[in-house]
C-alpha cells in the first residue's frame, strides 16, 4: 500500500512540475499562424523572465532592436530579455512587463497556462481588458 501511495505522489509531482510557465515556448504570429521565435521563460530571484533564444526567419536573426529605448536600444533581438519581473499570483504570473521588439513598445504582462502545453500571453496598457493576447505553444 505504501508503494502505491508513493507512486501516486511521485506521478502527481511530475504532473505538477509540467504545469509551469517555465521552459521554452514557440511564439505564434497572429496573422499567419506560423512560429516566429522561441522564448525561454526562466526564474531568477523569485521573478519570471523570458529571453528570445531562437528566431525562425533567417533574415531576422541578426536584427537589432532599433525602436527599443534605454538599455535595450540596438541590442540584438536574439538573446533579448522580453519578459521581465513577473511574479506568481494564484494561477497566473503578472506584475511585470513584456517588450515587443518589432515596435519597441513595453506593455504590462500576464502569463497564464491554458492546459499543460499552451500559454496565454497578454500584453496591455492601463487595464487588462484593453490589450492583445497570444497563445504560445510549449517546445517539446
GUDOLUM-657827 format. One record per residue: residue in three letters; x, y, z of N, C-alpha, C in turn. Coordinates in Angstrom, 2 decimals, always signed. Last residue first. Layout:
! GUDOLUM-657827
+------+---------+---------+---------+---------+---------+---------+---------+---------+---------+
! code !    n.px !    n.py !    n.pz !   ca.px !   ca.py !   ca.pz !    c.px !    c.py !    c.pz !
+------+---------+---------+---------+---------+---------+---------+---------+---------+---------+
!  ALA !       X !       Y !       Z !       X !       Y !       Z !       X !       Y !       Z !
...
+------+---------+---------+---------+---------+---------+---------+---------+---------+---------+
This chain:
! GUDOLUM-657827
+------+---------+---------+---------+---------+---------+---------+---------+---------+---------+
! code !    n.px !    n.py !    n.pz !   ca.px !   ca.py !   ca.pz !    c.px !    c.py !    c.pz !
+------+---------+---------+---------+---------+---------+---------+---------+---------+---------+
!  UNK !   +8.52 !  +20.90 !  -27.28 !   +8.67 !  +19.54 !  -26.71 !  +10.01 !  +18.96 !  -27.02 !
!  UNK !   +7.58 !  +24.07 !  -26.36 !   +8.51 !  +23.31 !  -27.20 !   +8.69 !  +21.95 !  -26.52 !
!  UNK !   +4.24 !  +25.17 !  -26.02 !   +5.45 !  +24.64 !  -25.38 !   +6.28 !  +23.86 !  -26.39 !
!  UNK !   +3.02 !  +28.02 !  -27.66 !   +2.97 !  +26.57 !  -27.54 !   +4.30 !  +26.08 !  -26.98 !
!  UNK !   +1.02 !  +30.90 !  -26.94 !   +2.31 !  +30.30 !  -27.24 !   +2.21 !  +28.81 !  -26.95 !
!  UNK !   -1.35 !  +33.09 !  -28.00 !   -1.18 !  +31.77 !  -27.42 !   +0.15 !  +31.23 !  -27.88 !
!  UNK !   -1.82 !  +36.50 !  -27.07 !   -1.29 !  +35.48 !  -27.98 !   -1.27 !  +34.17 !  -27.22 !
!  UNK !   -3.76 !  +39.48 !  -26.79 !   -3.31 !  +38.19 !  -26.29 !   -2.76 !  +37.34 !  -27.43 !
!  UNK !   -3.82 !  +42.92 !  -25.99 !   -3.73 !  +41.89 !  -27.01 !   -3.19 !  +40.61 !  -26.39 !
!  UNK !   -6.08 !  +45.29 !  -24.50 !   -4.76 !  +44.78 !  -24.84 !   -4.85 !  +43.71 !  -25.91 !
!  UNK !   -8.04 !  +45.99 !  -22.06 !   -7.63 !  +46.66 !  -23.29 !   -6.20 !  +46.23 !  -23.61 !
!  UNK !   -8.23 !  +44.60 !  -19.73 !   -9.27 !  +44.38 !  -20.74 !   -8.89 !  +44.98 !  -22.08 !
!  UNK !   -6.26 !  +45.53 !  -18.09 !   -6.01 !  +44.25 !  -18.76 !   -7.06 !  +43.96 !  -19.83 !
!  UNK !   -5.63 !  +49.04 !  -18.44 !   -6.46 !  +47.94 !  -17.94 !   -6.23 !  +46.68 !  -18.76 !
!  UNK !   -2.61 !  +50.15 !  -19.28 !   -3.74 !  +50.56 !  -18.46 !   -4.46 !  +49.36 !  -17.88 !
!  UNK !   -1.91 !  +47.99 !  -21.90 !   -1.60 !  +49.28 !  -21.29 !   -2.83 !  +49.67 !  -20.46 !
!  UNK !   -0.77 !  +44.56 !  -22.26 !   -1.78 !  +45.62 !  -22.21 !   -1.21 !  +46.90 !  -21.62 !
!  UNK !   -0.52 !  +41.20 !  -23.28 !   +0.15 !  +42.48 !  -23.11 !   -0.90 !  +43.58 !  -23.15 !
!  UNK !   -0.66 !  +37.89 !  -22.38 !   -1.45 !  +39.10 !  -22.58 !   -0.59 !  +40.31 !  -22.29 !
!  UNK !   -0.50 !  +34.65 !  -23.31 !   +0.36 !  +35.80 !  -23.04 !   -0.44 !  +37.04 !  -23.37 !
!  UNK !   -1.14 !  +31.44 !  -22.42 !   -1.81 !  +32.67 !  -22.83 !   -0.93 !  +33.84 !  -22.36 !
!  UNK !   +0.25 !  +28.51 !  -23.50 !   +0.45 !  +29.64 !  -22.61 !   -0.24 !  +30.86 !  -23.19 !
!  UNK !   +0.02 !  +25.01 !  -23.54 !   -0.36 !  +26.28 !  -24.14 !   -0.26 !  +27.37 !  -23.08 !
!  UNK !   +0.45 !  +22.58 !  -22.27 !   +1.33 !  +22.95 !  -23.36 !   +0.94 !  +24.22 !  -24.10 !
!  UNK !   -1.43 !  +22.08 !  -20.28 !   -0.02 !  +21.97 !  -19.93 !   +0.92 !  +22.47 !  -21.02 !
!  UNK !   -3.95 !  +24.71 !  -20.23 !   -3.51 !  +23.34 !  -20.43 !   -2.02 !  +23.27 !  -20.17 !
!  UNK !   -2.84 !  +27.52 !  -20.27 !   -4.11 !  +27.05 !  -20.81 !   -3.88 !  +25.60 !  -21.20 !
!  UNK !   -1.28 !  +29.63 !  -17.91 !   -1.33 !  +28.36 !  -18.62 !   -2.75 !  +28.06 !  -19.06 !
!  UNK !   -0.57 !  +33.01 !  -18.35 !   -1.46 !  +32.03 !  -17.72 !   -1.48 !  +30.77 !  -18.57 !
!  UNK !   +0.83 !  +36.16 !  -17.77 !   +1.02 !  +34.83 !  -18.34 !   +0.10 !  +33.88 !  -17.59 !
!  UNK !   +0.61 !  +39.57 !  -18.48 !   +0.04 !  +38.46 !  -17.71 !   +0.33 !  +37.18 !  -18.48 !
!  UNK !   +2.14 !  +42.79 !  -18.42 !   +2.05 !  +41.44 !  -18.94 !   +1.40 !  +40.48 !  -17.94 !
!  UNK !   +2.37 !  +46.06 !  -19.86 !   +2.18 !  +45.22 !  -18.69 !   +1.87 !  +43.82 !  -19.22 !
!  UNK !   +4.71 !  +46.73 !  -22.53 !   +3.36 !  +46.57 !  -22.02 !   +3.40 !  +45.86 !  -20.67 !
!  UNK !   +6.58 !  +48.72 !  -24.69 !   +6.60 !  +47.92 !  -23.47 !   +5.19 !  +47.93 !  -22.89 !
!  UNK !   +7.65 !  +48.88 !  -28.10 !   +6.67 !  +49.18 !  -27.05 !   +6.80 !  +48.20 !  -25.89 !
!  UNK !   +9.19 !  +48.25 !  -30.23 !   +9.87 !  +48.87 !  -29.10 !   +8.94 !  +49.20 !  -27.95 !
!  UNK !   +8.18 !  +46.84 !  -32.34 !   +7.75 !  +48.22 !  -32.19 !   +8.53 !  +48.98 !  -31.12 !
!  UNK !   +9.53 !  +44.42 !  -32.20 !   +9.25 !  +44.99 !  -33.51 !   +8.89 !  +46.47 !  -33.41 !
!  UNK !   +9.68 !  +43.60 !  -29.54 !  +10.91 !  +44.09 !  -30.19 !  +10.69 !  +44.68 !  -31.58 !
!  UNK !   +7.73 !  +44.34 !  -27.00 !   +7.53 !  +43.95 !  -28.39 !   +8.74 !  +44.48 !  -29.15 !
!  UNK !   +8.12 !  +43.23 !  -23.70 !   +8.61 !  +44.12 !  -24.75 !   +8.27 !  +43.53 !  -26.10 !
!  UNK !   +6.32 !  +43.18 !  -20.70 !   +6.73 !  +42.47 !  -21.89 !   +7.06 !  +43.49 !  -22.97 !
!  UNK !   +6.58 !  +43.24 !  -17.07 !   +6.44 !  +43.86 !  -18.39 !   +6.82 !  +42.89 !  -19.49 !
!  UNK !   +4.75 !  +42.38 !  -14.08 !   +5.96 !  +42.71 !  -14.82 !   +5.62 !  +43.28 !  -16.18 !
!  UNK !   +2.46 !  +41.49 !  -12.89 !   +3.26 !  +42.47 !  -12.16 !   +4.55 !  +42.85 !  -12.86 !
!  UNK !   +2.01 !  +37.88 !  -13.12 !   +1.76 !  +39.26 !  -13.52 !   +2.70 !  +40.19 !  -12.76 !
!  UNK !   +0.81 !  +34.68 !  -13.77 !   +2.00 !  +35.47 !  -13.45 !   +1.74 !  +36.88 !  -13.96 !
!  UNK !   -1.79 !  +32.63 !  -12.28 !   -1.19 !  +33.45 !  -13.34 !   +0.06 !  +34.15 !  -12.82 !
!  UNK !   -3.09 !  +31.40 !  -10.21 !   -2.82 !  +30.60 !  -11.40 !   -2.26 !  +31.42 !  -12.56 !
!  UNK !   -1.65 !  +33.28 !   -7.73 !   -2.58 !  +32.17 !   -7.93 !   -2.21 !  +31.39 !   -9.18 !
!  UNK !   +0.84 !  +34.77 !   -9.06 !   -0.33 !  +35.24 !   -8.33 !   -1.45 !  +34.25 !   -8.62 !
!  UNK !   +4.32 !  +35.12 !   -9.45 !   +3.16 !  +34.22 !   -9.45 !   +2.07 !  +34.78 !   -8.55 !
!  UNK !   +5.64 !  +37.91 !  -11.27 !   +5.55 !  +37.09 !  -10.06 !   +4.27 !  +36.27 !  -10.12 !
!  UNK !   +7.96 !  +39.20 !  -13.70 !   +6.64 !  +38.71 !  -13.33 !   +6.72 !  +37.89 !  -12.04 !
!  UNK !  +10.34 !  +40.48 !  -14.79 !   +9.85 !  +40.76 !  -13.45 !   +8.46 !  +40.29 !  -13.09 !
!  UNK !   +9.94 !  +40.59 !  -18.28 !  +10.74 !  +40.99 !  -17.12 !   +9.89 !  +41.14 !  -15.87 !
!  UNK !  +10.51 !  +39.47 !  -21.49 !   +9.58 !  +39.39 !  -20.35 !  +10.41 !  +39.65 !  -19.10 !
!  UNK !  +12.69 !  +39.75 !  -23.13 !  +11.47 !  +40.50 !  -23.48 !  +10.40 !  +40.44 !  -22.39 !
!  UNK !  +16.00 !  +39.89 !  -23.55 !  +15.03 !  +39.55 !  -22.50 !  +13.80 !  +40.42 !  -22.75 !
!  UNK !  +17.57 !  +38.76 !  -26.51 !  +16.94 !  +39.87 !  -25.79 !  +15.94 !  +39.34 !  -24.76 !
!  UNK !  +18.48 !  +36.76 !  -28.12 !  +19.10 !  +36.89 !  -26.80 !  +18.49 !  +37.98 !  -25.94 !
!  UNK !  +17.88 !  +38.52 !  -30.95 !  +18.22 !  +37.18 !  -30.48 !  +19.02 !  +37.32 !  -29.18 !
!  UNK !  +18.06 !  +41.27 !  -31.21 !  +16.79 !  +40.69 !  -30.77 !  +17.02 !  +39.27 !  -30.27 !
!  UNK !  +20.87 !  +43.10 !  -30.00 !  +20.35 !  +42.06 !  -30.89 !  +19.04 !  +41.49 !  -30.33 !
!  UNK !  +20.20 !  +46.54 !  -29.14 !  +20.65 !  +45.20 !  -28.76 !  +20.13 !  +44.19 !  -29.79 !
!  UNK !  +19.16 !  +49.06 !  -29.68 !  +20.15 !  +48.49 !  -30.60 !  +20.79 !  +47.18 !  -30.14 !
!  UNK !  +18.08 !  +49.43 !  -26.38 !  +18.25 !  +50.07 !  -27.69 !  +19.43 !  +49.48 !  -28.44 !
!  UNK !  +17.97 !  +48.51 !  -23.82 !  +17.69 !  +47.54 !  -24.89 !  +17.89 !  +48.13 !  -26.29 !
!  UNK !  +18.33 !  +50.67 !  -22.13 !  +19.43 !  +49.71 !  -22.26 !  +19.20 !  +48.68 !  -23.36 !
!  UNK !  +16.21 !  +52.91 !  -23.93 !  +17.01 !  +52.58 !  -22.76 !  +18.10 !  +51.57 !  -23.07 !
!  UNK !  +13.99 !  +51.43 !  -26.36 !  +14.57 !  +52.56 !  -25.64 !  +15.42 !  +52.04 !  -24.49 !
!  UNK !  +13.67 !  +50.06 !  -29.70 !  +13.68 !  +49.95 !  -28.23 !  +14.32 !  +51.20 !  -27.62 !
!  UNK !  +14.02 !  +50.16 !  -32.36 !  +12.95 !  +51.00 !  -31.81 !  +12.86 !  +50.93 !  -30.29 !
!  UNK !  +16.05 !  +48.30 !  -32.84 !  +16.29 !  +49.71 !  -33.14 !  +15.25 !  +50.64 !  -32.51 !
!  UNK !  +17.21 !  +45.65 !  -32.01 !  +16.00 !  +46.31 !  -31.51 !  +16.18 !  +47.82 !  -31.63 !
!  UNK !  +18.51 !  +44.00 !  -34.93 !  +18.69 !  +44.69 !  -33.64 !  +17.38 !  +45.39 !  -33.27 !
!  UNK !  +18.85 !  +40.86 !  -36.58 !  +18.17 !  +42.13 !  -36.39 !  +18.43 !  +42.69 !  -34.99 !
!  UNK !  +19.76 !  +38.41 !  -37.24 !  +20.77 !  +39.39 !  -36.85 !  +20.17 !  +40.78 !  -36.61 !
!  UNK !  +17.44 !  +37.02 !  -37.99 !  +18.26 !  +36.53 !  -36.87 !  +19.30 !  +37.53 !  -36.39 !
!  UNK !  +15.88 !  +37.56 !  -40.17 !  +15.69 !  +38.41 !  -38.99 !  +16.61 !  +38.04 !  -37.83 !
!  UNK !  +16.37 !  +35.68 !  -42.10 !  +16.63 !  +37.08 !  -42.45 !  +16.54 !  +38.01 !  -41.24 !
!  UNK !  +15.42 !  +33.31 !  -40.96 !  +16.87 !  +33.52 !  -41.04 !  +17.22 !  +34.98 !  -41.34 !
!  UNK !  +12.89 !  +32.99 !  -38.79 !  +13.19 !  +33.64 !  -40.07 !  +14.67 !  +34.00 !  -40.11 !
!  UNK !  +13.01 !  +32.07 !  -36.09 !  +12.80 !  +31.14 !  -37.20 !  +13.19 !  +31.72 !  -38.56 !
!  UNK !  +15.15 !  +32.48 !  -33.46 !  +14.33 !  +33.22 !  -34.41 !  +14.22 !  +32.35 !  -35.66 !
!  UNK !  +15.64 !  +31.74 !  -30.05 !  +15.67 !  +31.27 !  -31.42 !  +14.72 !  +32.13 !  -32.25 !
!  UNK !  +15.45 !  +32.94 !  -27.64 !  +16.60 !  +32.06 !  -27.82 !  +16.69 !  +31.51 !  -29.25 !
!  UNK !  +14.46 !  +35.66 !  -25.83 !  +14.37 !  +35.08 !  -27.17 !  +15.63 !  +34.26 !  -27.41 !
!  UNK !  +13.49 !  +35.15 !  -22.45 !  +14.51 !  +35.59 !  -23.40 !  +14.30 !  +34.90 !  -24.74 !
!  UNK !  +11.72 !  +36.18 !  -19.61 !  +11.70 !  +35.42 !  -20.85 !  +12.66 !  +36.02 !  -21.86 !
!  UNK !  +11.25 !  +35.70 !  -16.05 !  +11.78 !  +36.44 !  -17.21 !  +11.68 !  +35.55 !  -18.45 !
!  UNK !   +9.98 !  +36.01 !  -12.79 !   +9.98 !  +35.28 !  -14.06 !  +10.38 !  +36.22 !  -15.19 !
!  UNK !  +11.52 !  +35.94 !   -9.52 !  +10.78 !  +36.63 !  -10.59 !  +10.93 !  +35.83 !  -11.88 !
!  UNK !  +13.22 !  +34.72 !   -7.72 !  +11.79 !  +34.73 !   -7.44 !  +10.93 !  +35.43 !   -8.46 !
!  UNK !  +15.76 !  +34.91 !   -8.95 !  +15.48 !  +35.63 !   -7.69 !  +13.98 !  +35.77 !   -7.44 !
!  UNK !  +14.44 !  +33.89 !  -11.89 !  +15.66 !  +34.44 !  -11.32 !  +15.27 !  +35.28 !  -10.11 !
!  UNK !  +13.20 !  +31.49 !  -14.18 !  +13.04 !  +32.21 !  -12.92 !  +14.41 !  +32.68 !  -12.44 !
!  UNK !  +12.23 !  +31.67 !  -17.68 !  +13.01 !  +31.17 !  -16.56 !  +12.76 !  +32.03 !  -15.33 !
!  UNK !  +11.45 !  +30.87 !  -20.93 !  +10.95 !  +31.52 !  -19.72 !  +11.62 !  +30.85 !  -18.53 !
!  UNK !  +12.60 !  +31.42 !  -24.03 !  +12.90 !  +30.61 !  -22.85 !  +12.45 !  +31.40 !  -21.63 !
!  UNK !  +10.95 !  +31.46 !  -27.07 !  +11.28 !  +32.23 !  -25.87 !  +11.49 !  +31.26 !  -24.72 !
!  UNK !  +11.37 !  +31.33 !  -30.48 !  +11.27 !  +30.53 !  -29.26 !  +11.75 !  +31.41 !  -28.12 !
!  UNK !   +9.35 !  +32.69 !  -33.20 !  +10.56 !  +32.56 !  -32.37 !  +10.32 !  +31.57 !  -31.25 !
!  UNK !   +7.21 !  +32.26 !  -34.95 !   +8.15 !  +33.36 !  -35.18 !   +9.46 !  +33.15 !  -34.44 !
!  UNK !   +5.19 !  +29.92 !  -36.58 !   +6.10 !  +30.15 !  -35.45 !   +7.09 !  +31.24 !  -35.82 !
!  UNK !   +2.14 !  +31.16 !  -38.09 !   +3.44 !  +30.50 !  -38.15 !   +4.28 !  +30.83 !  -36.91 !
!  UNK !   -0.17 !  +32.54 !  -38.36 !   -0.24 !  +31.31 !  -37.60 !   +1.08 !  +30.55 !  -37.56 !
!  UNK !   -0.34 !  +35.03 !  -39.55 !   -0.02 !  +33.88 !  -40.40 !   -0.18 !  +32.54 !  -39.68 !
!  UNK !   -1.20 !  +36.79 !  -37.45 !   -1.78 !  +36.85 !  -38.80 !   -1.56 !  +35.59 !  -39.61 !
!  UNK !   +0.20 !  +36.22 !  -35.10 !   -1.25 !  +36.36 !  -35.07 !   -1.87 !  +36.24 !  -36.46 !
!  UNK !   +2.76 !  +33.85 !  -34.81 !   +2.33 !  +35.07 !  -35.48 !   +0.80 !  +35.11 !  -35.53 !
!  UNK !   +3.73 !  +32.48 !  -31.73 !   +2.98 !  +32.27 !  -32.96 !   +2.52 !  +33.61 !  -33.51 !
!  UNK !   +6.54 !  +31.21 !  -30.08 !   +5.64 !  +32.35 !  -30.26 !   +5.01 !  +32.21 !  -31.64 !
!  UNK !   +7.13 !  +28.38 !  -28.15 !   +7.07 !  +28.92 !  -29.52 !   +6.10 !  +30.08 !  -29.54 !
!  UNK !   +9.05 !  +28.17 !  -25.19 !   +7.75 !  +28.36 !  -25.81 !   +7.90 !  +28.92 !  -27.21 !
!  UNK !  +10.69 !  +26.41 !  -22.59 !  +10.76 !  +27.04 !  -23.91 !   +9.40 !  +27.02 !  -24.59 !
!  UNK !  +10.20 !  +27.22 !  -19.07 !  +10.56 !  +26.36 !  -20.19 !  +10.58 !  +27.14 !  -21.49 !
!  UNK !   +7.52 !  +27.92 !  -16.83 !   +8.96 !  +27.84 !  -17.09 !   +9.23 !  +26.86 !  -18.22 !
!  UNK !   +4.94 !  +27.68 !  -16.17 !   +5.22 !  +28.53 !  -17.33 !   +6.69 !  +28.46 !  -17.71 !
!  UNK !   +3.87 !  +24.35 !  -15.38 !   +4.57 !  +25.58 !  -15.06 !   +4.80 !  +26.39 !  -16.32 !
!  UNK !   +3.19 !  +21.55 !  -15.10 !   +2.21 !  +22.63 !  -15.11 !   +2.86 !  +23.94 !  -14.67 !
!  UNK !   +5.13 !  +19.74 !  -14.66 !   +4.90 !  +20.08 !  -16.07 !   +3.88 !  +21.21 !  -16.19 !
!  UNK !   +4.92 !  +19.51 !  -11.91 !   +6.11 !  +20.15 !  -12.46 !   +5.89 !  +20.56 !  -13.91 !
!  UNK !   +2.57 !  +18.08 !  -11.64 !   +2.60 !  +19.47 !  -11.18 !   +3.79 !  +20.20 !  -11.77 !
!  UNK !   +3.45 !  +15.61 !  -12.66 !   +2.36 !  +16.33 !  -13.33 !   +2.38 !  +17.80 !  -12.93 !
!  UNK !   +5.36 !  +14.94 !  -10.72 !   +5.77 !  +15.11 !  -12.12 !   +4.72 !  +15.92 !  -12.87 !
!  UNK !   +3.69 !  +14.72 !   -8.50 !   +4.76 !  +15.74 !   -8.51 !   +5.23 !  +16.00 !   -9.93 !
!  UNK !   +2.15 !  +12.52 !   -9.27 !   +1.50 !  +13.80 !   -9.01 !   +2.51 !  +14.94 !   -9.06 !
!  UNK !   +4.05 !  +10.53 !   -9.30 !   +3.47 !  +10.95 !  -10.58 !   +2.72 !  +12.27 !  -10.44 !
!  UNK !   +4.59 !  +10.46 !   -6.48 !   +5.65 !  +10.69 !   -7.46 !   +5.08 !  +11.22 !   -8.78 !
!  UNK !   +2.05 !   +9.86 !   -5.40 !   +2.73 !  +11.09 !   -5.01 !   +3.80 !  +11.46 !   -6.04 !
!  UNK !   +1.65 !   +7.35 !   -6.58 !   +0.71 !   +8.44 !   -6.83 !   +1.34 !   +9.79 !   -6.51 !
!  UNK !   +3.86 !   +5.98 !   -5.46 !   +3.74 !   +6.15 !   -6.91 !   +2.79 !   +7.29 !   -7.26 !
!  UNK !   +3.20 !   +6.03 !   -2.70 !   +4.40 !   +6.70 !   -3.18 !   +4.34 !   +6.96 !   -4.68 !
!  UNK !   +0.91 !   +4.44 !   -2.75 !   +0.79 !   +5.85 !   -2.33 !   +2.00 !   +6.64 !   -2.82 !
!  UNK !   +2.14 !   +2.03 !   -3.49 !   +1.12 !   +2.64 !   -4.36 !   +0.96 !   +4.12 !   -4.02 !
!  UNK !   +3.78 !   +1.58 !   -1.29 !   +4.37 !   +1.74 !   -2.62 !   +3.40 !   +2.40 !   -3.57 !
!  UNK !   +1.97 !   +1.25 !   +0.75 !   +2.84 !   +2.41 !   +0.80 !   +3.48 !   +2.67 !   -0.56 !
!  UNK !   +0.83 !   -1.19 !   +0.00 !   +0.00 !   +0.00 !   +0.00 !   +0.87 !   +1.26 !   +0.00 !
+------+---------+---------+---------+---------+---------+---------+---------+---------+---------+
